[in-house]
């Protein structure tokens, strides 16, 4: 609901009090009226005075009493005083020719001979060293230890592989089959797990970036060895009865 305010009201009939505004005081200028406007500065007091044509003749002539005297510009030093900290002498003064040794002490040392002996027995300062010959060191030209170990490991793997091929190629009819004991099976599993750990250690330390053919073949060889060892371990752990063909 909206209410509209109308100007007509019964209260408008009440006579209102007439407010007469008060008149402000007359304006009075801050400047005295007796001063002529020509005498007022109006911010021109900072202007430079009128110029002239210079000093009169003879005013710029040098004065005979004003000249540079001797040592007039030399710095004036203070009077010398005693130092606050006296420096101690590091060495005793050299005895004079008139001084005699205390307590009649004398020395029969021959300084010329002693200096010559010291120079002869002293080590030389810098001696030119001959270059080290690596060809004369012990073990030069021999195969490194890691290469010999790798060669032996490869030879053992080759012998085992040849033995395995030979065993597979023989006819099964003429071979005897025996059951592997639980102790031998547990020991074989333990050896296989140790071998798997060594191969896995080499595989984990292999570079992630396979940027040439040699690294690719080496990585594939390690993966193949891990897969074969895992397959053998699973075969041994699958059952308790393990049959072995006798040679």
Secondary structure, 3 states (H helix, E strand, C coil): CCCCCCCCCHHHHCCCCCCCCCCCCCCCCCCCCCCCHHHCCCCCCCCCCCCCCCCCCCCCCCCCCCCCCCCCCCCCCCCCCCCCCCCCCCCCCCCCCCCCCHHHCCCCCCHHHHHHHHHHHCCCCCCCCCCCCHHHCCCCCCCCHHHHHHHHHHHHHHHHHHHHHHHHHCCCCCCEEEECCHHHHHHHHHHHHHHHHHHHHHHHCCCCCCCCHHHHHHHHHHHHHHHHHHHHHHHHHHCCCCEEEEC
